[in-house]
Amino acid sequence: MSFELRRRSEIDEVSRTLVLEVVGEVDSITTDDFEEQVGEMADGGPVILDMSTVTYLSSSAFAAIDRLIGRDVMVVIADDSPVRRAAALMGVPSFRSVVEARASRADAG
């Protein structure tokens, strides 16, 4: 199991966020790398983490997401995502689209 982290766009000037897309699977073996890479790419700034194309998240990945949310990371999980239901059951606060997350950030800032 593996994942790929892609920088989807430059920092949005209105919401001042960087969008990172996660593709693939984040399991117990790759969770540490996932959390480290997101932290490095975020470089201390706010991030929208689009997880809509993730196909699997382990319990350790959910714990990492929880820690990242505490570091100014917003999570996007589309309605048709394979992990949407599990994320809802785990209580992961998430948005349904990058546009929705950006608007929330812009309204808060």
ZIVENNOR-V306327 format. One record per residue. PHI is phi in whole degrees, -180 to 180 (* if undefined). Layout:
# ZIVENNOR-V306327
PHI  PHI
This chain:
# ZIVENNOR-V306327
*  -154  -134  -130  -111  -119  -81  -81  -161  -73  -63  -74  -70  -76  -90  57  -123  -101  -105  -116  -105  -105  -125  105  -126  -116  -113  -65  -79  -100  -58  -61  -63  -57  -63  -65  -65  -62  -60  -67  -70  -70  51  83  -97  -69  -133  -104  -102  -86  -108  -64  -105  -71  -104  -157  -132  -81  -63  -69  -67  -63  -65  -65  -62  -60  -66  -66  -59  -69  -113  68  -112  -103  -109  -115  -136  -65  -57  -92  -71  -62  -104  -59  -65  -62  -64  -65  -65  -83  76  -74  -70  -146  -108  -90  -155  -64  -59  -63  -66  -62  -64  -64  -67  -65  -66  -77  -89
